[in-house]
Amino acid sequence: MHTPHAVIEASGLGKVFARNGRAVTALDGIDFSVQEGSFVSLVGPSGCGKSTLLSIVAGLAPPTSGKVLIDGSPITGPMPGKVAVVFQDALLLPWRSALSNVELPLEVRGESAGMRREKARAMLALVGLVDAAERYPHELSGGMRQRVAIARGLVQDPQIVLMDEPFGALDEQTRTRMGDELLRIWEAAQKTVLFVTHSLTEALYLSDRVFVMGRNPGRIIETVTVDMLRPRHIEMIGSAKFGSARNHIWRLIGQDADPSQSAGNG
């Protein structure tokens, strides 16, 4: 029997930026691990460093201190074959069809036209958009564009998918549908997902664990294990257990914010 192992490990992670001639600590002393095949969310107030942390894990920004290991190896830069990133903006090329957008990473990698087309069609089928393969971004809804972006992230068969507020620009109804769609894709693709969101409801509904971050400096103040069976159903959001967990995270963020605000005003 296969035993899941930690595919992302961060220890003593810190990030300092220079701002207006002074050093600003964005992240400090962050330690966490993410198990293979799990779905983990990062939540916290604006400015706590969620996106900065994701950028470091993606290899897009170096840490100032500490380290991140992917499958036991330190990150030295982007790892497109192992780590895919999906942003809030789908960032599709407007002159390329949905299929051609999904093919792009394979084209950059030098795969043959036939092979990349076959893989791209398979990914569009996975996200439920095979019938939209020849449509262009302006012909797709916001949710459809995000599904194309997810397909593009999965087409290289990465081990890890990092998602930075991928549904943040969508209306609430579409966002809820996309959450269910993402869970379906995640269960089918069996990837490890680290997901940034401002929505506590979304984080709890999707995740196995939620890393709750505080700010000034950004750090993980608690890891919340989501004690709900899978598959998830929308009715779970109305349960007392779900409400209790959401309120607990809300209190954590609120309790952390007060001392920070006081210190900032002092």
Secondary structure, 3 states (H helix, E strand, C coil): CCCCCEEEEEEEEEEEEEECCEEEEEEEEEEEEEECCCEEEEECCCCCCHHHHHHHHCCCCCCCEEEEEECCEECCCCCCCCEEEECCCCCCCCCCCHHHHHHHHHHHHCCCHHHHHHHHHHHHHHCCCHHHCCCCHHHCCHHHHHHHHHHHHHCCCCCEEEEECCCCCCCHHHHHHHHHHHHHHHHHHCCEEEEECCCHHHHHHHCCEEEEEECCCEEEEEEEECCCCCCCCHHHHHCHHHHHHHHHHHHHHHHHHHHHHHHHHC
